[in-house]
Amino acid sequence: MGSDAIALNTIPDNVRVLPDPLDPRLTLAVVGIDQTGQAAHSKVVVERALTIFLNAQEIVTAMTIGDYPEELAIGFLLNQGMLLADDTITGIDYDEELAVVVVRTERKTNYEEKLRKKTQTSGCAQGTAFGDLMDVIEGITLPDAELRTSWLYRLTSRINTLPSLYLEAGAIHGAVLCQRDEPIAYMEDVGRHNAVDKIAGYMHRHGIGGADKIFYTTGRLTSEMVIKTVRMGIPVLISRSGFTAWGVELARKTGLTLIGRARGKRFLALSGAERIRFDQDLSYVGEESVKHRRKAAQSDD
């Protein structure tokens, strides 16, 4: 298989990113009433508006939890095809009080015409794609990367038990950049598209390539999710949730290995099954504990 021919990039420990569920800026303590009529203490995830500019042009206002604004802005612009991989970024200015992040480039940009053509995607919180969705993946060839089931099972187990905002407060999606069976960067947000864009921005800022990586998401495997993964050059996409027909079609067209409903011992591959090496004895794989089941264990949301 092709993965043995793909050199593994060494990722320094000081650029690895994991969630900080105890960051007081990301959750709010609330008191409500439970089904017995008694006071119930809980935490809820905070949503904030963040307006993204590219040079002097306002691009979009996203609802986000507020962490990693620079990565979110860069990743969003990359995944929309507005920021090019070889663009020189001359500055990133973030004003927390104004909730604005400005990405500045040497290349002069004007996307007024592209911004007129909007597609409301199936992303949480109404994700928006600008221009022609297919433009971003035309001409991209993904590497013929092997996936071992031993990596898949170790990854899903590790990701489920990592500290996260989901375990702290729920109502949030996660996106994880992985190398074989090791999580490298774990981003969370109220919309899965935001979490994906943060990973794209993280990869760009640290010069991390996608050829030897695996991408994991808690969200549905929609066309938008497939397009963004292909755009990042990552050959394997795994989710604990289900699929859409167009997501499967695009994965097969681009050579993306697409695996969904990955929970406990189970998974379903609808694209790239020929690249999977079944090297894990299932008798040694446990089922998910109730504590670590996300909502997608009950639905494909």
Long-range contacts (C-beta under 8 A, 24 or more apart in sequence): 1-144, 1-145, 1-146, 1-275, 1-277, 2-143, 2-144, 2-145, 2-146, 2-275, 3-145, 3-146, 3-147, 3-212, 4-146, 6-143, 6-145, 6-211, 6-212, 7-212, 8-179, 8-180, 8-212, 9-179, 9-208, 9-209, 9-212, 11-179, 11-184, 11-206, 11-208, 15-206, 15-208, 16-184, 16-185, 17-68, 17-184, 17-185, 17-186, 17-187, 17-202, 18-162, 18-163, 18-183, 18-185, 18-186, 19-162, 19-163, 19-164, 19-165, 19-174, 19-186, 19-187, 19-188, 20-67, 20-163, 21-163, 21-164, 21-165, 21-167, 21-168, 21-169, 22-168, 23-67, 25-66, 25-67, 26-65, 26-66, 26-67, 26-165, 27-165, 27-168, 27-169, 42-169, 43-168, 43-169, 44-169, 44-171, 45-165, 45-169, 45-170, 45-171, 45-172, 45-190, 47-190, 48-99, 49-99, 50-99, 50-100, 50-101, 51-99, 51-100, 51-101, 52-76, 52-77, 52-101, 52-103, 53-100, 53-101, 53-102, 53-103, 54-82, 54-83, 54-102, 54-103, 54-105, 54-109, 54-111, 55-102, 55-103, 55-104, 55-105, 55-108, 55-109, 57-109, 57-110, 57-111, 57-112, 59-111, 59-115, 60-128, 62-191, 62-194, 63-125, 63-190, 63-191, 64-189, 64-190, 64-191, 64-194, 65-165, 65-172, 65-188, 65-189, 65-190, 68-187, 68-198, 68-201, 68-202, 69-94, 69-101, 70-94, 70-101, 70-201, 70-205, 71-187, 71-197, 71-198, 71-199, 71-200, 71-201, 71-202, 71-205, 72-101, 72-189, 72-194, 72-197, 72-198, 72-201, 73-101, 73-103, 73-201, 74-103, 74-200, 74-201, 74-204, 74-205, 75-196, 75-197, 75-198, 75-199, 75-200, 75-201, 75-202, 75-203, 75-204, 76-194, 76-197, 76-200, 76-201, 77-103, 78-197, 78-200, 78-201, 78-204, 78-231, 79-136, 79-196, 79-197, 79-200, 79-227, 79-228, 79-231, 79-232, 80-129, 80-130, 80-131, 80-136, 81-131, 81-135, 81-136, 82-109, 82-111, 82-114, 82-130, 85-204, 121-193, 121-222, 121-223, 121-224, 122-220, 122-222, 122-223, 122-224, 122-244, 123-191, 123-192, 123-193, 123-219, 123-222, 123-224, 124-173, 124-190, 124-191, 124-192, 124-193, 124-219, 125-190, 125-191, 125-194, 127-191, 127-193, 127-224, 129-224, 133-223, 133-224, 133-227, 134-227, 136-227, 136-230, 136-231, 137-227, 137-230, 137-231, 137-250, 137-254, 140-230, 140-231, 140-233, 140-254, 141-255, 142-230, 142-233, 142-234, 142-235, 142-254, 142-255, 142-256, 143-211, 143-235, 144-235, 144-255, 144-275, 145-211, 145-212, 145-235, 145-236, 145-257, 145-275, 146-275, 146-276, 146-277, 147-214, 147-236, 147-257, 147-259, 147-272, 147-275, 147-276, 147-277, 148-180, 148-276, 148-277, 148-279, 148-280, 149-276, 149-277, 149-278, 149-279, 149-280, 150-181, 150-279, 150-280, 151-180, 151-181, 151-214, 152-181, 152-238, 152-259, 152-262, 152-267, 152-280, 153-265, 153-280, 153-285, 154-181, 155-181, 155-182, 155-183, 155-214, 155-216, 155-238, 156-216, 156-238, 156-240, 156-262, 156-263, 157-286, 158-182, 158-183, 159-183, 159-186, 159-216, 160-288, 160-292, 160-294, 161-292, 162-186, 164-188, 166-218, 166-294, 167-291, 167-292, 170-295, 173-217, 173-218, 173-219, 174-216, 174-217, 174-218, 175-199, 175-215, 175-216, 175-217, 175-218, 175-219, 176-215, 176-216, 176-217, 177-202, 177-203, 177-208, 177-213, 177-214, 177-215, 177-234, 178-213, 178-214, 178-215, 178-216, 179-212, 179-213, 179-214, 180-214, 183-216, 184-208, 184-213, 192-217, 192-218, 192-219, 192-220, 192-225, 193-224, 193-225, 193-228, 195-219, 196-225, 196-228, 196-229, 197-228, 199-232, 200-228, 200-231, 200-232, 203-232, 209-233, 210-234, 210-235, 211-235, 214-238, 217-241, 218-294, 218-296, 219-296, 220-244, 220-247, 220-300, 220-301, 221-247, 221-248, 221-251, 221-258, 221-260, 222-246, 222-247, 223-247, 223-250, 226-250, 226-251, 226-254, 226-256, 226-258, 229-256, 230-254, 230-256, 235-272, 236-272, 238-262, 238-267, 239-296, 240-294, 240-296, 240-297, 241-296, 241-300, 241-301, 242-300, 243-270, 263-288, 263-293, 263-296, 263-297, 264-288
